[in-house]
Amino acid sequence: MRRSSERRDRSRDRGGRDKPPSRSRDRQDRQFERRDRPDDRTRRDDRPRDDRPRDDRPRDDRPRDDHREDRMRDERPRDDRRDDRRDDRRDDRRDERPRDDRPRESDRSRDRGGRDKYGSRDDRGYDEDDYHPPTSEPTGPWDSKAEAEKDPNWARIYVTNLPADVTVDELQEIFGGLGVIAKEKQKRGYKDQWPWKIKIYTNDDGSPKGDAVITYEDSNAARSAPSFFNGSDIRGNTITVELAGKPEPPVGGWLGGSGGRGGGRGYGGGGGRGYGRGGGDRYGGGGDSNASTDNGHDGACRSDSRTYKEKKKNLSDDSASHDDTIGSYEGKPGDVIDKRYQIIRDAGLGTFGRVLLCTDRDQNDEIVALKVVRKVERYSDSAKIEAGILKDVNDRDTKNDSLCVRMHRWFEFHGHVVLVFETLGCSLYDYLKKHDYKPFPVKSVRAYAWQLLKSLTYLQSISLIHTDLKPENILLCNDAEHPDLAATSPRSRRSRRCLIPPASDHVKLIDFGGATYHDEARNGIINTRQYRSPEVMLGLGWSYPSDIWSAGCIIAELYLGELLFSTHENLEHLALIEACIAPFPPEMVARADKQAKKYFTSGHALRWPENASSQESLDHVRKMKPLCDIIAKEDAGLRGLLEGMLTMDPKRRLTAREALEHDFFKGISLADLHA
């Protein structure tokens, strides 16, 4: 039988790339709501489950509790909880956009012994080189959590339980970005997704504390990092990652100064050299030294009396990276771009810029989508690199059958990089969510799977690995509802086992910003955790088969209406894969990197259940069924396809071309789909 769908609200926009709408803002709202909960909600009920009072109200009438308080155990069965995936989508994954995930709010500014966690030289939480003269007296008690949360420029995370021998280079690799765009941006010096300052702390005797503070160039990356990396394993150590609380300023005033890469312009200036980003308000942030001291020197910030228009006119790249409105194109319906594209309406505003629905005057008023990138150098460079990848993907698609999103052209307009795309509908994930995560019927699953594998066959032919396959990156060409949907009552729809698919099953693959060519280095973490292949988890390197594994997880998810591997922990993830697929081949374990081998015994057996993190985790893995039992007997063709795509050994895994020849796709063609 197919498992019942679990509702989840994944967050995905880690750092600035064009992706399906992010749900991280909703998540942050829920985090702030936690402060208003009654105290009795945080107390644990130690009575046996059967003796506890039962809430007989309908489920929809009960109060929602989507997140657990720190140090509070959620007693609900795992399958009844919402699965906050994402962003995002991204556990150990880089923050591309804008992936992702759940910052914890506990105050980590000091350790249990009362010692300073930001350096051992100063009892206020600052190193000697971080101190700046005060400018004004603070008012009221200092709340480090609240101060960090309300400052949009705060770009620092705190990592604990690191291995004693961890290095800065290792942390840079783990917490940095991957893919063509991230690598190219790093070469050019734009590090909005790469930590630009990493400090590993030591005790007074020089021994490592196991703690580090990491400062990002982009606060969006810092705020999404906890959900991506918290609970990850580094050589046997399960690390804790959270947004760092803001330490209390030195007695007598606030921290000021130009702030290295931050500081400078804004209402109140910089955040100090040791803390990276500038202070200021949403219109200022970091940047140059016009409103403070000369860049690179310590000193008090002067208040800025310039008007908003004056501030906006001269904004720096650093400050712009913290405000989605800064540097954005301000066109309105009826305006014409490049003497060709007339704006119909605004289709969205993101970190990268705006998406506008326009008519193309040169193509008989064809409707197109314009991605107008903000007038910020780093975003412009990223857009140009992605445009180059898309151009290569499109130009080599001579038969127009790659089923990849088509970019018509790109150009620059008044300092904005503009990418012109064909118009598409919503993502498969959004369609699942809209229909309460009911699974797609097998006929639709077959159509989507065939098209996805068709795209992967094409990408392999041009030596490109996508590295970020997920339902969010598969868009319907037309998301118009099926006529049968309007003819059924809401009650009838709820009683259906499967959702009613859209009128057309035609889809296209998007998001090539993280794509990597086969001749590039292929090591490190890729993919959103839930779609990550065994070879990536074991540190064996990756290639085209990693995309096949991700595709198999997606196909299973469309069939089930829920994640195949719902987890946020490395060891639990490995245990789920073993329970569903097969034990890890000894030859793969023998070649695993040092970090991955910590999960296995000397006999190459997984350290499970003895190393499980909790009883909850044990129960979750125990409920995982073998793949042959998850897929219904009447869908044997699909089961056979997934068994070939989810083979543990990447060398024995089906290729995209081989998968297309499977009996499950017998009789399907692109012409049938277009019809």
HUQUIMO-V914862 format. One record per residue. RES is the residue in one small letter. PSI is psi in whole degrees, 0 to 359 (none if undefined). OMEGA is omega in whole degrees, 0 to 359 (NA if undefined). D_CENTER is the distance of its C-alpha to the mean C-alpha in Angstrom with 1 decimal. Layout:
BEGIN
RES_PSI_OMEGA_D_CENTER + RES_PSI_OMEGA_D_CENTER
END
This chain:
BEGIN
m_148_180_31.4 + r_138_183_27.9 + r_147_177_25.8 + s_146_184_25.4 + s_140_174_22.1 + e_133_182_20.0 + r_137_177_18.3 + r_160_184_14.7 + d_83_185_12.5 + r_144_177_8.8 + s_140_179_6.6 + r_79_159_4.2 + d_92_183_5.4 + r_79_161_4.7 + g_352_173_8.1 + g_3_181_10.4 + r_161_186_10.3 + d_109_182_11.8 + k_175_176_9.8 + p_159_187_11.0 + p_137_182_11.5 + s_146_176_9.0 + r_16_182_10.4 + s_327_181_9.4 + r_319_178_13.0 + d_321_181_14.6 + r_319_179_13.2 + q_322_178_14.5 + d_318_181_17.7 + r_327_179_18.2 + q_318_180_17.8 + f_329_179_20.6 + e_338_182_22.6 + r_329_183_22.9 + r_336_184_25.3 + d_3_183_27.7 + r_148_176_28.0 + p_153_182_31.5 + d_328_185_32.2 + d_345_178_33.3 + r_340_182_29.7 + t_354_180_28.8 + r_142_180_31.8 + r_135_177_31.6 + d_109_185_34.2 + d_1_177_36.0 + r_153_175_38.3 + p_149_185_38.1 + r_320_183_35.8 + d_340_181_38.8 + d_356_183_40.6 + r_148_178_37.9 + p_139_183_38.5 + r_136_178_36.9 + d_107_183_35.3 + d_3_178_37.0 + r_153_175_35.5 + p_147_184_33.5 + r_320_183_29.9 + d_341_181_28.9 + d_354_182_31.3 + r_152_177_30.0 + p_141_181_28.0 + r_140_176_24.2 + d_78_189_22.7 + d_345_184_19.0 + h_147_177_18.3 + r_146_173_20.5 + e_156_175_22.2 + d_138_178_22.1 + r_16_177_24.7 + m_128_181_25.3 + r_135_177_25.2 + d_115_186_24.3 + e_356_180_27.3 + r_149_174_26.1 + p_148_186_25.9 + r_321_185_22.5 + d_345_180_22.7 + d_356_183_23.4 + r_155_174_20.3 + r_143_180_17.3 + d_100_182_14.3 + d_84_183_11.4 + r_145_168_8.6 + r_206_185_5.0 + d_20_54_2.9 + d_221_242_3.1 + r_46_169_3.3 + r_13_169_4.1 + d_256_184_7.3 + d_4_186_9.2 + r_153_175_7.1 + r_160_175_7.4 + d_102_182_5.6 + e_317_182_6.9 + r_191_181_6.7 + p_none_NA_7.1 + r_102_133_1.0 + d_none_NA_3.0 + d_182_218_6.7 + r_92_179_10.9 + p_135_176_12.8 + r_147_190_16.3 + e_9_182_19.2 + s_147_183_21.9 + d_113_182_23.9 + r_22_184_23.7 + s_340_178_26.0 + r_149_181_28.7 + d_184_186_29.2 + r_332_181_31.5 + g_5_180_34.5 + g_4_181_33.9 + r_154_181_33.2 + d_132_182_31.0 + k_359_179_27.5 + y_14_180_27.1 + g_147_187_30.2 + s_358_187_33.5 + r_340_189_35.8 + d_131_185_35.5 + d_0_178_35.6 + r_358_179_33.6 + g_15_181_30.4 + y_146_169_31.0 + d_166_181_32.2 + e_324_183_35.4 + d_359_180_33.7 + d_352_186_31.3 + y_139_175_34.2 + h_150_181_35.2 + p_143_179_38.2 + p_158_178_37.6 + t_333_179_38.1 + s_161_182_38.4 + e_136_174_38.7 + p_153_179_35.8 + t_133_178_36.6 + g_171_179_36.1 + p_149_182_34.4 + w_123_177_31.3 + d_101_186_28.2 + s_322_180_25.6 + k_310_182_22.7 + a_319_181_23.7 + e_321_179_24.2 + a_318_183_20.8 + e_321_187_19.1 + k_350_179_21.4 + d_107_183_21.1 + p_346_182_18.4 + n_356_182_19.2 + w_117_189_18.7 + a_37_185_16.3 + r_137_175_17.3 + i_157_181_16.0 + y_129_184_18.5 + v_130_179_18.4 + t_167_178_21.3 + n_38_177_23.0 + l_153_174_22.6 + p_151_183_25.2 + a_331_184_28.3 + d_16_181_28.2 + v_146_182_24.6 + t_163_177_24.7 + v_318_180_23.0 + d_322_180_22.4 + e_317_178_20.7 + l_324_177_18.3 + q_319_181_17.7 + e_318_183_16.8 + i_315_186_14.6 + f_3_180_12.6 + g_185_182_12.9 + g_163_177_11.5 + l_169_178_12.8 + g_169_186_14.2 + v_312_185_17.0 + i_313_182_15.7 + a_319_181_14.4 + k_318_181_17.7 + e_320_179_19.8 + k_324_179_18.6 + q_319_179_19.3 + k_323_183_22.7 + r_356_177_23.4 + g_4_178_22.5 + y_112_191_19.5 + k_42_184_17.0 + d_338_177_14.6 + q_6_180_11.7 + w_136_175_14.4 + p_127_180_16.2 + w_349_175_19.6 + k_124_178_21.4 + i_128_179_21.3 + k_121_177_24.2 + i_125_187_25.2 + y_150_178_27.8 + t_160_175_31.1 + n_176_181_34.0 + d_330_180_37.3 + d_4_178_38.7 + g_353_179_36.0 + s_147_183_34.3 + p_141_176_30.5 + k_336_187_29.0 + g_15_181_25.8 + d_153_176_23.9 + a_149_173_22.0 + v_128_184_20.7 + i_127_180_18.1 + t_126_179_18.0 + y_162_174_15.5 + e_336_183_16.8 + d_125_181_14.2 + s_332_177_14.0 + n_320_178_10.6 + a_319_180_9.3 + a_320_184_11.6 + r_336_178_10.7 + s_344_184_7.1 + a_318_181_8.5 + p_318_181_10.5 + s_335_179_8.3 + f_320_193_6.8 + f_341_183_10.4 + n_131_182_12.9 + g_0_178_15.3 + s_162_182_14.7 + d_129_173_18.1 + i_103_180_19.7 + r_48_176_23.1 + g_350_178_23.9 + n_122_176_22.6 + t_112_187_20.0 + i_155_173_18.4 + t_128_182_17.5 + v_129_179_15.0 + e_160_176_15.2 + l_126_183_15.6 + a_137_173_19.1 + g_150_179_21.9 + k_120_179_24.1 + p_152_179_27.4 + e_135_180_30.6 + p_161_176_32.2 + p_149_181_35.6 + v_132_176_38.5 + g_353_179_40.1 + g_180_182_37.3 + w_163_176_33.8 + l_135_181_32.1 + g_195_174_32.7 + g_174_184_32.9 + s_326_170_31.3 + g_45_172_28.5 + g_252_178_28.0 + r_343_180_25.1 + g_213_176_24.8 + g_182_173_27.7 + g_223_195_30.1 + r_146_178_30.1 + g_177_178_29.4 + y_87_178_31.1 + g_350_169_32.0 + g_208_197_30.5 + g_173_181_28.4 + g_8_178_26.8 + g_148_186_28.8 + r_321_184_28.5 + g_349_184_27.1 + y_18_165_24.2 + g_270_189_22.9 + r_155_176_21.9 + g_158_177_24.7 + g_243_174_25.6 + g_180_179_27.1 + d_189_185_26.0 + r_342_179_23.5 + y_354_184_25.9 + g_280_181_26.5 + g_214_181_24.1 + g_178_177_24.6 + g_218_184_26.7 + d_193_189_30.3 + s_23_184_33.2 + n_330_184_35.0 + a_9_178_34.9 + s_214_179_35.2 + t_175_179_36.8 + d_144_182_36.6 + n_133_178_33.3 + g_357_179_33.4 + h_151_179_36.1 + d_155_177_36.1 + g_168_182_37.5 + a_146_177_37.3 + c_139_174_35.4 + r_149_178_37.6 + s_148_186_36.8 + d_119_183_35.9 + s_8_181_38.3 + r_155_178_37.0 + t_168_179_36.2 + y_318_180_32.9 + k_320_179_33.9 + e_321_179_34.9 + k_313_185_31.7 + k_329_183_29.7 + k_324_187_32.0 + n_29_183_31.4 + l_144_178_27.8 + s_169_177_26.2 + d_320_183_23.0 + d_312_181_21.7 + s_325_181_22.5 + a_332_183_21.2 + s_351_182_17.7 + h_0_183_17.7 + d_114_184_19.1 + d_341_182_17.8 + t_340_184_21.5 + i_129_180_22.9 + g_1_180_23.8 + s_150_177_22.8 + y_136_187_25.5 + e_35_178_27.7 + g_161_180_29.4 + k_163_180_30.7 + p_133_182_31.9 + g_336_177_34.9 + d_153_181_34.0 + v_131_180_34.2 + i_130_177_31.9 + d_31_179_33.5 + k_26_187_36.7 + r_318_188_35.1 + y_115_180_32.1 + q_127_185_33.1 + i_130_174_30.4 + i_307_179_30.5 + r_166_177_27.8 + d_130_181_24.4 + a_5_177_21.6 + g_152_177_18.8 + l_125_180_17.8 + g_186_180_14.5 + t_325_182_13.6 + f_332_185_15.0 + g_221_183_18.1 + r_151_171_19.7 + v_126_183_20.2 + l_135_173_23.9 + l_124_187_25.8 + c_163_170_29.0 + t_140_180_32.2 + d_106_183_33.2 + r_331_182_36.9 + d_353_181_37.5 + q_48_176_36.4 + n_42_178_38.4 + d_35_174_35.9 + e_141_179_33.2 + i_127_179_30.0 + v_163_177_27.1 + a_123_179_23.7 + l_123_173_23.5 + k_103_183_20.4 + v_108_186_22.0 + v_144_179_20.1 + r_150_181_20.9 + k_65_179_23.9 + v_131_191_22.1 + e_317_183_22.8 + r_319_179_19.4 + y_325_177_17.8 + s_316_179_21.0 + d_317_178_20.9 + s_316_181_17.4 + a_321_180_18.6 + k_322_178_21.8 + i_314_179_20.2 + e_323_178_18.1 + a_323_178_21.3 + g_319_178_23.1 + i_314_180_21.0 + l_321_179_21.3 + k_319_178_25.0 + d_316_179_25.5 + v_316_183_23.9 + n_318_184_26.1 + d_326_182_29.2 + r_357_177_29.6 + d_70_186_29.2 + t_333_181_32.9 + k_358_179_33.3 + n_41_180_30.5 + d_22_181_29.3 + s_339_183_25.9 + l_32_173_24.1 + c_150_182_21.5 + v_142_183_20.9 + r_124_173_23.8 + m_118_183_23.8 + h_315_181_27.3 + r_172_171_27.5 + w_153_182_26.2 + f_176_177_28.3 + e_137_183_28.5 + f_112_180_29.9 + h_40_178_31.1 + g_354_179_28.6 + h_136_170_25.6 + v_130_183_24.0 + v_125_176_24.1 + l_131_183_22.7 + v_118_183_24.7 + f_158_166_23.2 + e_155_180_24.8 + t_139_179_23.9 + l_172_180_21.9 + g_207_182_21.2 + c_170_179_18.3 + s_164_177_15.8 + l_325_178_17.0 + y_316_179_14.4 + d_325_179_15.7 + y_319_175_19.2 + l_314_182_18.8 + k_318_181_17.6 + k_330_182_20.5 + h_35_173_22.9 + d_32_175_22.0 + y_29_169_20.3 + k_143_183_23.6 + p_158_174_23.5 + f_150_173_24.6 + p_156_185_28.2 + v_325_180_28.8 + k_318_178_30.2 + s_321_177_26.9 + v_318_179_25.0 + r_317_181_27.4 + a_314_181_27.0 + y_319_180_23.2 + a_318_181_23.4 + w_316_181_26.2 + q_321_178_24.5 + l_316_179_21.2 + l_328_176_23.6 + k_318_178_25.6 + s_318_181_22.7 + l_325_176_22.0 + t_318_179_25.7 + y_315_181_25.8 + l_322_178_22.9 + q_327_180_24.8 + s_337_177_27.9 + i_17_174_26.6 + s_39_181_25.1 + l_134_177_21.4 + i_126_186_18.6 + h_311_176_15.5 + t_356_182_13.1 + d_51_179_10.3 + l_135_178_12.3 + k_162_182_11.3 + p_333_178_13.2 + e_337_183_11.0 + n_16_173_12.3 + i_113_186_15.8 + l_139_173_17.7 + l_137_177_21.2 + c_329_178_23.8 + n_114_183_25.6 + d_22_177_24.2 + a_139_183_27.8 + e_150_178_28.7 + h_142_179_31.3 + p_330_181_34.8 + d_336_183_35.1 + l_318_180_32.4 + a_336_183_34.7 + a_353_181_37.6 + t_147_179_36.2 + s_157_177_36.2 + p_322_180_33.2 + r_320_178_34.9 + s_322_179_35.4 + r_320_181_31.8 + r_330_182_30.8 + s_348_180_33.3 + r_143_178_32.0 + r_322_180_30.2 + c_156_176_28.1 + l_163_174_26.8 + i_118_185_28.8 + p_166_177_27.0 + p_168_182_26.9 + a_327_179_30.1 + s_137_179_28.6 + d_12_183_26.5 + h_127_181_25.9 + v_165_175_22.2 + k_152_181_20.6 + l_137_181_17.7 + i_181_172_15.5 + d_81_180_12.9 + f_15_181_14.8 + g_330_180_13.3 + g_5_182_12.2 + a_148_183_15.4 + t_133_177_17.9 + y_150_189_21.7 + h_334_183_23.5 + d_2_177_25.7 + e_166_177_23.0 + a_134_184_22.1 + r_64_176_20.0 + n_165_179_19.2 + g_183_185_16.3 + i_131_173_13.0 + i_175_176_11.3 + n_157_165_9.5 + t_143_188_7.2 + r_313_187_9.8 + q_346_181_11.6 + y_17_186_12.6 + r_136_185_13.4 + s_160_179_17.1 + p_320_182_19.8 + e_328_176_20.7 + v_317_181_17.3 + m_329_181_17.5 + l_358_178_21.1 + g_34_183_20.5 + l_4_187_22.9 + g_166_185_21.3 + w_161_179_20.1 + s_210_182_21.3 + y_323_181_21.6 + p_335_179_21.9 + s_325_176_18.3 + d_325_180_17.5 + i_317_177_20.3 + w_313_179_18.9 + s_318_179_15.6 + a_321_177_17.9 + g_319_178_20.1 + c_322_179_17.4 + i_314_181_16.6 + i_317_178_20.3 + a_321_180_20.9 + e_320_178_18.3 + l_325_180_20.1 + y_324_184_23.4 + l_333_186_22.6 + g_7_181_20.4 + e_167_179_18.2 + l_141_173_16.0 + l_314_179_18.3 + f_93_181_16.8 + s_102_184_15.4 + t_160_174_14.7 + h_12_182_12.8 + e_144_182_15.6 + n_306_184_16.7 + l_318_178_20.4 + e_320_178_19.9 + h_314_178_17.8 + l_319_180_20.7 + a_321_177_23.2 + l_318_179_21.7 + i_317_179_21.8 + e_319_182_25.4 + a_326_184_26.4 + c_320_188_25.2 + i_288_183_26.0 + a_163_174_28.3 + p_153_179_28.9 + f_132_179_27.4 + p_134_181_30.1 + p_325_181_31.9 + e_329_176_31.9 + m_317_180_28.1 + v_322_181_28.1 + a_331_181_30.9 + r_0_183_28.9 + a_155_179_25.7 + d_171_186_24.7 + k_321_181_26.0 + q_315_182_22.9 + a_327_182_22.6 + k_341_178_26.4 + k_338_181_26.1 + y_356_185_25.1 + f_154_176_28.3 + t_174_177_32.0 + s_339_177_34.5 + g_14_176_35.3 + h_24_176_31.8 + a_144_180_31.2 + l_136_180_28.0 + r_67_181_28.6 + w_134_12_28.1 + p_2_188_29.1 + e_332_182_30.7 + n_17_179_27.5 + a_143_184_25.5 + s_337_183_23.8 + s_165_175_25.4 + q_326_177_27.6 + e_317_179_24.8 + s_319_177_23.0 + l_315_181_26.3 + d_321_181_26.9 + h_315_179_23.5 + v_324_181_24.3 + r_330_181_27.8 + k_345_180_26.9 + m_128_180_25.2 + k_156_173_27.7 + p_152_182_28.5 + l_324_182_27.1 + c_337_178_30.7 + d_339_180_30.9 + i_320_180_27.7 + i_130_183_28.8 + a_151_183_32.0 + k_325_181_35.2 + e_349_178_35.9 + d_45_183_32.7 + a_328_179_33.8 + g_317_178_32.9 + l_320_180_29.2 + r_317_179_29.5 + g_321_178_31.1 + l_313_182_28.4 + l_325_177_25.6 + e_324_178_27.7 + g_325_181_28.1 + m_334_182_24.4 + l_34_174_23.3 + t_137_185_26.0 + m_313_183_25.2 + d_117_182_26.8 + p_334_180_25.1 + k_335_181_28.6 + r_358_181_29.8 + r_147_177_26.9 + l_143_169_27.7 + t_168_179_27.0 + a_320_181_25.8 + r_319_179_29.4 + e_322_180_30.8 + a_323_179_28.5 + l_337_180_29.8 + e_3_181_33.3 + h_152_182_32.7 + d_337_180_35.1 + f_333_182_32.3 + f_15_183_32.1 + k_125_177_35.9 + g_358_181_37.1 + i_145_179_33.9 + s_162_179_33.8 + l_325_179_31.9 + a_322_179_35.1 + d_320_181_34.9 + l_316_181_31.4 + h_330_179_32.3 + a_none_NA_35.4
END
